[in-house]
Amino acid sequence: MGSIEYSNEAVGDIENIFITILNDRPKTASKYIDKLEEFISLIAYSPKLGVECKKHFINHKCRIAMFDDYKIFYQVNFDNIYILRVIHSKQQFNNTNLKT
């Protein structure tokens, strides 16, 4: 397993997910983030878990994996995983939202 790094945007995304869940279901917010991070660890073990971004008409060299209602955008560099964004599937998204 390689290392996992997060962009500043991905860290902010995860913090926002936590806050949103905390407001609605305070007892489950930490557990949900733990499960999200466990899933991200699985990506490190199996980097090709997600599909290539170009299959979703996104012009960046990255992959997308789904966790519940969230799209996890990431890049693979050898065995290292770089998490770019974690975005709700209903959120408007375009290529400019993804900095690589």
C-alpha positions in Angstrom: 0.0 0.0 0.0 1.3 3.4 -0.9 0.7 6.7 0.9 -2.5 8.7 0.7 -2.3 12.5 0.4 -5.2 15.0 0.4 -5.4 18.3 -1.5 -6.5 21.3 0.5 -9.8 21.2 -1.4 -10.3 17.5 -0.4 -9.7 18.3 3.2 -12.2 21.1 3.0 -14.7 18.8 1.3 -14.4 16.2 4.0 -14.8 18.8 6.7 -17.9 20.1 5.0 -19.4 16.6 4.8 -18.7 16.2 8.6 -20.4 19.5 9.4 -23.4 18.7 7.3 -23.9 15.3 8.9 -23.2 16.7 12.3 -26.0 19.2 11.9 -28.5 16.5 10.9 -27.3 13.4 12.8 -24.6 14.3 15.4 -24.2 10.8 16.7 -23.2 9.4 13.2 -21.0 12.1 11.8 -17.7 10.8 13.1 -18.6 7.2 12.2 -19.5 8.3 8.6 -16.1 10.1 8.2 -14.3 7.0 9.6 -16.1 4.8 7.0 -15.2 7.3 4.2 -11.5 7.2 5.2 -11.6 3.4 5.4 -12.9 3.4 1.8 -10.2 5.8 0.7 -7.7 3.3 2.3 -9.2 0.6 0.1 -8.3 2.8 -2.9 -4.7 2.8 -1.8 -4.8 -1.0 -1.8 -6.6 -1.1 -5.2 -5.8 2.1 -7.1 -7.9 1.0 -10.1 -11.0 0.7 -8.0 -12.4 3.9 -9.6 -13.0 4.6 -13.3 -11.0 7.0 -15.4 -12.2 10.6 -15.3 -12.2 10.8 -19.1 -15.1 8.3 -19.1 -17.1 11.0 -17.4 -15.9 13.7 -19.9 -13.5 15.2 -17.4 -10.3 16.4 -19.0 -7.9 15.5 -16.2 -5.7 12.5 -15.6 -7.5 11.1 -12.6 -10.0 8.4 -11.4 -13.4 8.6 -9.7 -14.6 6.2 -7.1 -18.0 6.3 -5.5 -18.7 6.1 -1.7 -22.4 6.4 -0.9 -23.5 9.6 -2.6 -19.9 11.0 -2.9 -17.5 11.0 -5.8 -13.9 10.7 -4.8 -11.6 12.2 -7.4 -8.0 10.9 -7.1 -4.7 10.5 -9.0 -2.4 7.6 -8.9 1.3 8.2 -8.9 3.1 4.8 -8.7 1.6 3.4 -5.4 0.7 6.8 -4.0 -2.8 8.1 -4.0 -3.6 11.8 -4.1 -7.2 12.7 -3.2 -8.2 15.7 -5.3 -11.8 16.2 -4.2 -14.7 14.5 -2.5 -17.9 15.9 -4.0 -21.6 15.0 -3.5 -23.0 13.4 -6.7 -25.8 16.0 -6.9 -23.3 18.9 -6.6 -22.7 20.8 -9.8 -19.2 20.0 -11.1 -17.1 20.9 -14.0 -13.4 20.6 -15.0 -12.5 23.9 -13.4 -13.4 22.5 -9.9 -10.6 19.9 -10.2 -7.1 21.2 -9.7 -4.4 18.7 -10.4 
